Amino acid sequence: MTDYIDTEVNINNQIWRVADKRWKYGREWIYTLSRENIDGTYENLQLNKDALIKIIESGSKVMNYDI
């Protein structure tokens, strides 16, 4: 799988969804992870591709994707 959009990843017992992928700084892919709070607001987390892959490979529970 090369495109992680809409993949759900469990980080610290919270489900984060890969919401966006951007080419940033002209040299690397940046992924925006998003999750909705109880009050309807959203939290965002930005990771580069290497960090996202390391989280997935570290044994984090990944939804909607067979490892």
C-alpha positions as CSV (number, residue, x, y, z in Angstrom):
1,M,0.0,0.0,0.0
2,T,1.6,3.3,-1.1
3,D,-1.3,5.6,-0.3
4,Y,-2.3,5.8,3.4
5,I,-5.3,8.1,3.0
6,D,-8.3,7.0,5.2
7,T,-6.1,4.5,7.0
8,E,-6.9,4.5,10.7
9,V,-4.0,4.1,13.2
10,N,-4.2,3.5,16.9
11,I,-1.7,5.8,18.7
12,N,-1.8,5.8,22.5
13,N,-5.2,4.1,22.5
14,Q,-6.7,6.8,20.3
15,I,-7.8,6.3,16.7
16,W,-6.3,8.7,14.2
17,R,-7.3,8.8,10.6
18,V,-4.8,9.8,7.8
19,A,-6.8,12.7,6.3
20,D,-4.3,14.4,4.0
21,K,-1.0,13.8,2.1
22,R,1.1,16.8,0.9
23,W,4.4,17.3,-0.7
24,K,6.1,19.7,1.6
25,Y,9.4,21.6,1.5
26,G,9.8,20.2,-2.0
27,R,11.4,17.0,-0.7
28,E,9.1,14.9,1.5
29,W,5.6,13.7,1.9
30,I,3.8,15.0,5.0
31,Y,0.7,13.1,6.3
32,T,-2.0,14.9,8.4
33,L,-3.6,12.6,11.0
34,S,-6.9,13.8,12.4
35,R,-9.3,12.7,15.1
36,E,-12.6,14.1,16.4
37,N,-13.0,15.0,20.0
38,I,-16.2,14.5,22.0
39,D,-17.2,18.2,21.6
40,G,-17.0,18.0,17.8
41,T,-13.6,19.7,17.4
42,Y,-10.7,18.1,15.6
43,E,-7.1,17.5,16.6
44,N,-4.5,17.2,13.9
45,L,-1.1,15.7,13.9
46,Q,1.5,16.0,11.1
47,L,4.1,13.3,10.4
48,N,6.5,12.6,7.6
49,K,6.2,9.4,5.7
50,D,9.1,7.7,7.6
51,A,7.5,8.5,11.0
52,L,4.1,7.1,9.8
53,I,5.7,3.9,8.6
54,K,7.7,3.5,11.8
55,I,4.5,3.8,13.9
56,I,2.7,1.3,11.7
57,E,5.7,-1.1,11.8
58,S,6.1,-0.7,15.6
59,G,3.1,-2.9,16.2
60,S,0.5,-0.2,16.5
61,K,-3.0,-1.5,15.8
62,V,-3.8,-0.5,12.2
63,M,-7.5,-0.5,11.1
64,N,-8.6,-1.0,7.4
65,Y,-5.2,-2.5,6.4
66,D,-3.8,-6.0,6.5
67,I,-0.1,-6.0,7.6
